[in-house]
Amino acid sequence: MIGSRRRAPGSSGSGARSRRLEAALVLGLAAAGPAFAATFRGPRDRFWSRMTATGVVLGGLALIANPGLRRTRIGPREVVLGAASAAVLYGTFKLGDRFARRFVPGGDDQIRDIYSLRELAPREETATRLVAIIGPAEELFWRGLVQEALMRRYGRWTGAAIAAAAYSAVHVTTGNFTLMGAAGVAGAHWCVLYAAGVPMGALIVSHCAWDVWIFLIQPTGEVTRVAGAAAHR
């Protein structure tokens, strides 16, 4: 089966649908900031539970506001497109990792701090959360709701640019500059693909494959936290 069909980005659609998307956009963005802050700044040992809950809420909102997302399908075409997209993004992050560790003040410590989240739960549990809920929910919300609403209002590429900026900006609540920059790069990658017409199913495959590969299987560089870093958490 191939991915579900959707309207061309920037098409007007029905007025009622556009108003519903815009209302959900405001509600979703208002909730995303506090949710991300609570997820990253709350008790560290419950990070993955909070991240999963955030995904359920934001992804659920997207499915309610944009019923077309419920017809998303993942077939061979989506798997191939998604895997290729994830590979390109991973290559970009390999280069970015070297730059951030060398030139960004505190970049190495911040990258190691992100990777330390791998140790908060068994790898199988983390992978399941990423593939079953977190990865799909992020695409449904940030592309299927936020970007879709913005493209309808501002046009295909302007809407995509605003959506990418919003995805990066919400990560400022984490207090991790490197993570914010990484989110900006990844968000821009998926926003461009969505604006270009890549189906949601392929974006979900891309996000999930990239999450699991870069985070659990093949990190971009050193992941062990430096001595004394934990004492300052």
C-alpha contacts under 8 A as a table, 3 or more apart, distances in Angstrom:
res1	aa1	res2	aa2	distance
1	M	73	R	6.71
1	M	74	I	6.59
1	M	75	G	4.60
1	M	76	P	7.15
2	I	73	R	6.13
2	I	74	I	6.14
2	I	75	G	5.03
2	I	76	P	7.15
2	I	77	R	6.19
2	I	78	E	6.68
3	G	72	T	5.80
3	G	73	R	4.58
3	G	74	I	5.67
3	G	75	G	6.85
3	G	77	R	7.84
3	G	78	E	6.49
3	G	199	P	5.57
3	G	200	M	6.77
3	G	201	G	5.42
3	G	202	A	7.34
4	S	69	L	7.94
4	S	71	R	5.63
4	S	72	T	4.78
4	S	73	R	5.66
4	S	199	P	6.82
4	S	200	M	7.45
4	S	201	G	7.54
5	R	199	P	7.38
6	R	68	G	7.10
6	R	199	P	7.92
7	R	11	S	6.62
7	R	13	G	7.87
8	A	11	S	5.69
8	A	197	G	7.16
9	P	148	E	7.01
9	P	151	M	6.03
9	P	152	R	6.79
9	P	155	G	7.31
9	P	156	R	5.31
9	P	195	A	6.08
9	P	197	G	7.42
10	G	148	E	7.93
10	G	151	M	4.86
10	G	152	R	4.39
10	G	153	R	7.21
10	G	154	Y	7.37
10	G	155	G	4.66
10	G	156	R	4.89
11	S	152	R	6.07
12	S	15	G	7.60
12	S	18	S	7.69
12	S	152	R	6.05
13	G	17	R	6.93
13	G	18	S	6.82
14	S	17	R	5.28
14	S	18	S	6.29
15	G	18	S	5.15
15	G	19	R	6.15
16	A	19	R	5.15
16	A	20	R	6.14
17	R	20	R	5.05
17	R	21	L	6.17
18	S	21	L	5.09
18	S	22	E	6.15
18	S	149	A	6.87
18	S	152	R	7.17
19	R	22	E	5.09
19	R	23	A	6.13
20	R	23	A	5.20
20	R	24	A	6.18
20	R	65	A	6.35
21	L	24	A	5.09
21	L	25	L	5.95
21	L	65	A	5.80
21	L	66	N	6.81
21	L	145	L	6.73
21	L	148	E	7.96
21	L	149	A	5.50
22	E	25	L	4.84
22	E	26	V	6.34
22	E	149	A	5.76
22	E	150	L	7.92
23	A	26	V	5.34
23	A	27	L	6.31
24	A	27	L	5.00
24	A	28	G	5.76
24	A	61	L	7.29
24	A	62	A	7.71
24	A	65	A	6.22
24	A	145	L	7.68
25	L	28	G	5.09
25	L	29	L	6.06
25	L	145	L	6.62
25	L	146	V	5.57
25	L	149	A	6.83
26	V	29	L	5.40
26	V	30	A	6.08
27	L	30	A	5.18
27	L	31	A	6.27
28	G	31	A	5.13
28	G	32	A	5.93
28	G	58	L	6.66
28	G	61	L	7.36
29	L	32	A	4.95
29	L	33	G	6.64
30	A	33	G	6.25
30	A	34	P	7.58
31	A	34	P	5.83
31	A	35	A	6.07
32	A	35	A	5.01
32	A	36	F	5.96
32	A	58	L	7.55
32	A	170	V	7.05
33	G	36	F	5.35
33	G	37	A	6.20
33	G	170	V	5.47
33	G	171	H	7.91
33	G	173	T	6.93
34	P	37	A	4.99
34	P	38	A	6.06
34	P	173	T	7.97
35	A	38	A	5.19
35	A	39	T	6.07
35	A	54	T	6.33
36	F	39	T	4.93
36	F	40	F	6.13
36	F	51	M	7.94
36	F	54	T	7.68
36	F	170	V	7.12
36	F	171	H	7.01
36	F	173	T	6.59
36	F	174	T	7.16
37	A	40	F	5.45
37	A	41	R	5.63
37	A	42	G	7.63
37	A	173	T	4.94
37	A	174	T	5.96
38	A	41	R	5.31
38	A	42	G	5.11
38	A	50	R	7.73
39	T	42	G	5.74
39	T	47	F	5.88
39	T	50	R	5.33
39	T	51	M	5.83
39	T	54	T	7.87
40	F	44	R	7.49
40	F	47	F	6.73
40	F	173	T	7.78
40	F	174	T	5.48
41	R	44	R	7.39
41	R	174	T	6.60
42	G	46	R	7.71
42	G	47	F	7.32
43	P	46	R	5.79
43	P	47	F	6.87
44	R	47	F	5.21
44	R	120	L	7.96
45	D	48	W	7.87
45	D	120	L	6.09
46	R	49	S	5.39
46	R	50	R	6.31
47	F	50	R	5.28
47	F	51	M	6.07
47	F	117	L	7.95
47	F	120	L	7.82
48	W	51	M	4.94
48	W	52	T	6.01
48	W	120	L	7.83
48	W	121	A	7.80
48	W	126	T	7.44
48	W	129	R	7.89
49	S	52	T	5.18
49	S	53	A	6.24
50	R	53	A	5.03
50	R	54	T	6.12
51	M	54	T	5.12
51	M	55	G	6.27
51	M	134	I	7.12
52	T	55	G	5.05
52	T	56	V	6.28
52	T	129	R	6.68
52	T	133	I	6.52
52	T	134	I	5.87
53	A	56	V	5.09
53	A	57	V	6.30
54	T	57	V	5.27
54	T	58	L	6.10
55	G	58	L	5.34
55	G	59	G	5.52
55	G	60	G	7.87
55	G	133	I	6.25
55	G	134	I	5.16
55	G	137	A	5.14
55	G	138	E	6.66
56	V	59	G	5.33
56	V	60	G	5.67
56	V	133	I	6.81
56	V	134	I	7.74
56	V	137	A	6.78
57	V	60	G	5.15
57	V	61	L	6.18
58	L	61	L	5.08
58	L	62	A	6.38
58	L	137	A	6.74
58	L	138	E	7.70
58	L	141	F	5.91
59	G	62	A	5.11
59	G	63	L	6.39
59	G	136	P	7.63
59	G	137	A	4.23
59	G	138	E	6.68
59	G	140	L	5.66
59	G	141	F	5.27
60	G	63	L	5.14
60	G	64	I	6.29
60	G	137	A	7.70
61	L	64	I	5.16
61	L	65	A	6.08
61	L	141	F	7.46
62	A	65	A	5.17
62	A	66	N	5.77
62	A	69	L	7.74
62	A	140	L	5.92
62	A	141	F	5.14
62	A	144	G	6.70
62	A	145	L	5.34
63	L	66	N	5.38
63	L	67	P	5.64
63	L	68	G	7.82
63	L	69	L	5.91
63	L	70	R	6.24
63	L	140	L	7.29
64	I	67	P	5.96
65	A	145	L	7.32
66	N	69	L	5.93
66	N	70	R	7.99
66	N	144	G	7.29
66	N	145	L	6.61
67	P	70	R	5.57
67	P	71	R	7.76
68	G	71	R	5.66
68	G	72	T	7.48
69	L	72	T	5.39
69	L	140	L	7.17
69	L	144	G	6.86
69	L	200	M	7.83
72	T	200	M	6.41
72	T	201	G	5.81
73	R	201	G	5.55
74	I	77	R	7.74
74	I	78	E	5.52
74	I	79	V	6.84
74	I	201	G	4.92
74	I	202	A	6.91
74	I	205	V	7.93
75	G	78	E	5.36
75	G	79	V	6.21
75	G	201	G	7.94
76	P	79	V	5.06
76	P	80	V	6.20
77	R	80	V	5.30
77	R	81	L	6.16
77	R	202	A	7.68
78	E	81	L	5.13
78	E	82	G	5.75
78	E	199	P	7.34
78	E	201	G	5.70
78	E	202	A	4.08
78	E	203	L	7.88
78	E	205	V	7.07
79	V	82	G	5.12
79	V	83	A	5.95
79	V	202	A	6.09
79	V	205	V	6.14
80	V	83	A	5.25
80	V	84	A	6.15
80	V	202	A	7.82
81	L	84	A	5.26
81	L	85	S	6.11
81	L	202	A	5.74
81	L	206	S	7.69
82	G	85	S	5.07
82	G	86	A	6.11
82	G	201	G	8.00
82	G	202	A	4.47
82	G	203	L	5.84
82	G	204	I	7.28
82	G	205	V	4.86
82	G	206	S	4.01
82	G	207	H	7.75
82	G	209	A	7.77
83	A	86	A	5.10
83	A	87	A	6.21
83	A	205	V	6.79
83	A	206	S	5.64
83	A	209	A	6.78
84	A	87	A	5.12
84	A	88	V	6.36
84	A	206	S	7.71
85	S	88	V	5.24
85	S	89	L	6.28
85	S	206	S	5.82
86	A	89	L	5.11
86	A	90	Y	6.06
86	A	206	S	4.82
86	A	207	H	6.91
86	A	209	A	6.34
86	A	210	W	5.04
87	A	90	Y	5.08
87	A	91	G	6.31
87	A	210	W	7.47
88	V	91	G	5.22
88	V	92	T	6.40
89	L	92	T	5.01
89	L	93	F	6.26
89	L	186	A	7.11
89	L	189	H	7.35
89	L	210	W	7.59
90	Y	93	F	5.04
90	Y	94	K	6.22
90	Y	210	W	6.86
90	Y	214	I	6.98
91	G	94	K	5.11
91	G	95	L	6.68
92	T	95	L	5.45
92	T	96	G	6.24
93	F	96	G	4.67
93	F	97	D	5.80
93	F	182	A	7.92
93	F	220	T	6.97
94	K	97	D	5.26
94	K	98	R	6.73
94	K	220	T	5.24
94	K	221	G	7.81
95	L	98	R	5.46
95	L	99	F	6.51
96	G	99	F	5.06
96	G	100	A	6.02
97	D	100	A	5.24
97	D	101	R	6.11
97	D	220	T	6.32
97	D	221	G	6.95
98	R	101	R	5.42
98	R	102	R	6.23
98	R	221	G	7.90
99	F	102	R	5.30
99	F	103	F	5.76
99	F	104	V	7.31
100	A	103	F	5.44
100	A	104	V	4.83
100	A	107	G	5.21
100	A	108	D	6.89
100	A	178	T	7.22
101	R	104	V	6.20
101	R	106	G	7.63
101	R	107	G	4.84
101	R	108	D	4.33
101	R	111	I	7.74
102	R	107	G	7.40
102	R	108	D	7.48
103	F	107	G	7.46
104	V	107	G	4.87
104	V	108	D	7.93
104	V	178	T	7.87
106	G	109	D	5.44
106	G	110	Q	6.14
107	G	110	Q	5.08
107	G	111	I	6.10
107	G	178	T	6.08
108	D	111	I	5.25
108	D	112	R	6.23
109	D	112	R	5.14
109	D	113	D	6.05
109	D	225	R	7.11
109	D	226	V	7.08
109	D	229	A	7.82
110	Q	113	D	4.96
110	Q	114	I	6.32
110	Q	176	N	6.39
110	Q	177	F	7.77
110	Q	178	T	6.33
110	Q	179	L	7.58
111	I	114	I	5.18
111	I	115	Y	6.40
111	I	178	T	6.89
111	I	179	L	7.52
111	I	223	V	7.41
112	R	115	Y	5.10
112	R	116	S	6.11
112	R	222	E	7.04
112	R	223	V	4.87
112	R	224	T	6.10
112	R	225	R	5.21
112	R	226	V	7.67
113	D	116	S	5.06
113	D	117	L	7.18
113	D	223	V	7.98
113	D	225	R	6.41
114	I	117	L	5.83
114	I	179	L	7.58
115	Y	118	R	5.71
115	Y	215	F	6.84
115	Y	223	V	5.61
115	Y	224	T	7.76
116	S	119	E	5.72
116	S	120	L	7.62
116	S	223	V	6.96
116	S	224	T	7.11
116	S	225	R	6.79
117	L	120	L	5.50
118	R	121	A	6.75
118	R	123	R	7.09
118	R	126	T	7.65
118	R	215	F	7.28
118	R	216	L	6.95
119	E	122	P	7.18
119	E	123	R	7.89
121	A	125	E	6.58
121	A	126	T	6.32
122	P	125	E	5.34
122	P	126	T	6.35
123	R	126	T	5.11
123	R	127	A	6.07
123	R	216	L	7.01
124	E	127	A	5.15
124	E	128	T	6.16
125	E	128	T	5.12
125	E	129	R	6.27
126	T	129	R	5.16
126	T	130	L	6.18
127	A	130	L	5.08
127	A	131	V	6.11
127	A	212	V	6.13
127	A	216	L	7.64
128	T	131	V	5.28
128	T	132	A	5.66
128	T	133	I	7.91
129	R	132	A	5.38
129	R	133	I	5.53
129	R	134	I	6.08
130	L	133	I	5.86
130	L	134	I	4.72
130	L	135	G	5.26
130	L	208	C	6.39
130	L	211	D	6.98
130	L	212	V	7.13
131	V	134	I	6.55
131	V	135	G	5.68
131	V	136	P	6.93
131	V	208	C	5.24
131	V	209	A	7.92
131	V	212	V	7.84
132	A	135	G	7.24
132	A	136	P	6.97
133	I	136	P	5.67
133	I	137	A	5.77
134	I	137	A	5.21
134	I	138	E	6.17
135	G	138	E	5.36
135	G	139	E	6.63
135	G	204	I	6.55
135	G	207	H	5.63
135	G	208	C	5.05
135	G	211	D	7.40
136	P	139	E	5.32
136	P	140	L	6.16
136	P	204	I	5.17
136	P	207	H	7.37
136	P	208	C	7.08
137	A	140	L	5.05
137	A	141	F	6.00
138	E	141	F	5.25
138	E	142	W	5.73
138	E	143	R	7.75
139	E	142	W	5.38
139	E	143	R	5.26
139	E	144	G	6.43
139	E	200	M	7.49
139	E	203	L	6.78
139	E	204	I	6.05
139	E	207	H	7.47
140	L	143	R	5.80
140	L	144	G	4.54
140	L	145	L	6.46
140	L	200	M	7.72
141	F	144	G	5.45
141	F	145	L	4.96
141	F	146	V	6.16
142	W	145	L	5.90
142	W	146	V	4.89
142	W	147	Q	6.05
142	W	163	A	7.17
142	W	167	Y	7.06
143	R	146	V	5.71
143	R	147	Q	4.67
143	R	148	E	6.22
143	R	163	A	7.70
143	R	190	W	7.82
143	R	191	C	6.62
143	R	194	Y	6.91
144	G	147	Q	6.29
144	G	148	E	5.53
144	G	200	M	7.50
145	L	148	E	5.21
145	L	149	A	5.95
146	V	149	A	5.42
146	V	150	L	6.24
146	V	163	A	6.39
147	Q	150	L	5.02
147	Q	151	M	5.92
147	Q	159	G	6.20
147	Q	160	A	5.89
147	Q	162	I	7.85
147	Q	163	A	5.14
147	Q	191	C	7.39
148	E	151	M	5.22
148	E	152	R	6.24
148	E	159	G	7.80
149	A	152	R	5.22
149	A	153	R	6.40
149	A	159	G	7.95
150	L	153	R	5.12
150	L	154	Y	5.82
150	L	155	G	7.33
150	L	159	G	4.54
150	L	160	A	7.25
150	L	162	I	7.36
150	L	163	A	7.01
151	M	154	Y	5.22
151	M	155	G	4.52
151	M	156	R	4.75
151	M	157	W	7.19
151	M	158	T	6.98
151	M	159	G	4.10
151	M	160	A	6.44
152	R	155	G	5.80
152	R	156	R	7.36
152	R	159	G	7.55
153	R	159	G	7.37
154	Y	158	T	5.93
154	Y	159	G	5.31
155	G	158	T	5.70
155	G	159	G	5.58
156	R	159	G	5.47
156	R	160	A	6.21
156	R	195	A	5.95
157	W	160	A	4.88
157	W	161	A	6.12
157	W	192	V	7.86
157	W	195	A	6.68
158	T	161	A	5.12
158	T	162	I	6.27
159	G	162	I	5.20
159	G	163	A	6.11
160	A	163	A	5.07
160	A	164	A	6.18
160	A	188	A	7.87
160	A	191	C	5.49
160	A	192	V	6.58
160	A	195	A	6.36
161	A	164	A	5.17
161	A	165	A	6.25
161	A	188	A	7.29
161	A	191	C	7.51
162	I	165	A	5.08
162	I	166	A	6.14
163	A	166	A	5.05
163	A	167	Y	6.23
163	A	191	C	7.14
164	A	167	Y	5.16
164	A	168	S	6.37
164	A	184	G	6.36
164	A	187	G	5.08
164	A	188	A	4.98
164	A	191	C	6.19
165	A	168	S	5.19
165	A	169	A	5.97
165	A	184	G	6.64
165	A	187	G	7.95
165	A	188	A	7.89
166	A	169	A	4.95
166	A	170	V	6.15
167	Y	170	V	5.63
167	Y	171	H	7.12
167	Y	183	A	6.78
167	Y	184	G	6.64
167	Y	187	G	6.18
168	S	171	H	5.58
168	S	172	V	7.40
168	S	180	M	5.47
168	S	181	G	6.80
168	S	182	A	7.93
168	S	183	A	5.10
168	S	184	G	4.38
168	S	187	G	6.97
169	A	172	V	5.48
169	A	180	M	6.97
169	A	184	G	7.91
170	V	173	T	6.27
171	H	174	T	5.47
171	H	175	G	7.71
171	H	176	N	7.80
171	H	179	L	7.10
171	H	180	M	5.09
171	H	183	A	7.25
172	V	175	G	5.68
172	V	176	N	6.95
172	V	177	F	7.09
172	V	180	M	5.97
174	T	179	L	7.91
174	T	180	M	7.91
176	N	179	L	5.33
176	N	180	M	6.36
177	F	180	M	5.06
177	F	181	G	6.30
178	T	181	G	5.09
178	T	182	A	6.12
179	L	182	A	4.96
179	L	183	A	6.03
180	M	183	A	5.12
180	M	184	G	6.25
181	G	184	G	4.98
181	G	185	V	6.41
182	A	185	V	5.19
182	A	186	A	6.18
183	A	186	A	5.15
183	A	187	G	5.67
184	G	187	G	5.11
184	G	188	A	5.98
185	V	188	A	5.23
185	V	189	H	6.26
186	A	189	H	5.07
186	A	190	W	6.43
187	G	190	W	5.35
187	G	191	C	5.91
188	A	191	C	5.01
188	A	192	V	6.02
189	H	192	V	5.47
189	H	193	L	6.49
190	W	193	L	5.06
190	W	194	Y	6.13
190	W	203	L	6.85
191	C	194	Y	5.11
191	C	195	A	6.09
192	V	195	A	5.14
192	V	196	A	6.08
193	L	196	A	5.02
193	L	197	G	6.46
193	L	198	V	5.42
193	L	203	L	7.89
194	Y	197	G	5.21
194	Y	198	V	5.13
194	Y	199	P	6.92
194	Y	200	M	7.39
194	Y	203	L	7.63
195	A	198	V	7.41
198	V	202	A	6.79
198	V	203	L	7.22
199	P	202	A	5.53
199	P	203	L	6.64
200	M	203	L	5.03
200	M	204	I	6.21
201	G	204	I	5.20
201	G	205	V	6.35
202	A	205	V	5.06
202	A	206	S	6.10
203	L	206	S	4.92
203	L	207	H	6.06
204	I	207	H	5.16
204	I	208	C	6.07
205	V	208	C	5.29
205	V	209	A	5.88
206	S	209	A	5.28
206	S	210	W	5.92
207	H	210	W	5.24
207	H	211	D	6.02
208	C	211	D	5.14
208	C	212	V	6.24
209	A	212	V	5.42
209	A	213	W	5.97
210	W	213	W	5.18
210	W	214	I	5.83
210	W	215	F	7.93
211	D	214	I	5.66
211	D	215	F	5.68
211	D	216	L	7.71
212	V	215	F	5.37
212	V	216	L	5.27
212	V	217	I	6.50
213	W	216	L	5.71
213	W	217	I	4.76
213	W	218	Q	5.54
213	W	219	P	7.31
214	I	217	I	6.15
214	I	218	Q	5.15
214	I	219	P	4.65
214	I	220	T	6.59
215	F	218	Q	6.75
215	F	219	P	5.58
216	L	219	P	6.85
219	P	222	E	7.53
219	P	223	V	7.31
225	R	229	A	6.52
225	R	230	A	7.60
226	V	229	A	5.65
227	A	230	A	7.51
228	G	231	A	5.33
228	G	232	H	7.09
229	A	232	H	5.57
229	A	233	R	7.05
230	A	233	R	5.35
